[in-house]
Amino acid sequence: MPMMPAICNNCKNSFPSGIFIEGSKINLSGNTAGPCPKCGNLGHIPEWVFNIIDNEIKIVSAPERTVQELSRFTSIVRKAREE
């Protein structure tokens, strides 16, 4: 079951939001999460519309800011897998 990432509004650190979603089409907007484990400030959950099917997240639509944040998050996850 995928957990939605959160992005710190202060240091831009990615961290788990605590929101788990499975098998749905979801529209996230205006959600906060925190505290950031790195600096202690609040973060936000990227705004997007997506489908979750078989534990795979498929973006339906998202603003450019979200695309950039999720791209950075994906790079972090890939690097962690390699190490």
Buried (B, 14 or more C-beta within 10 A) or exposed (E): EEEBBBBBBEEEBBBEBEBEBEEEEBEBEEBEBBEBEBBEEEBBBBBBBBEBEEEEBEEEEBEEEBBEBBEBBEEEEEEEEEE
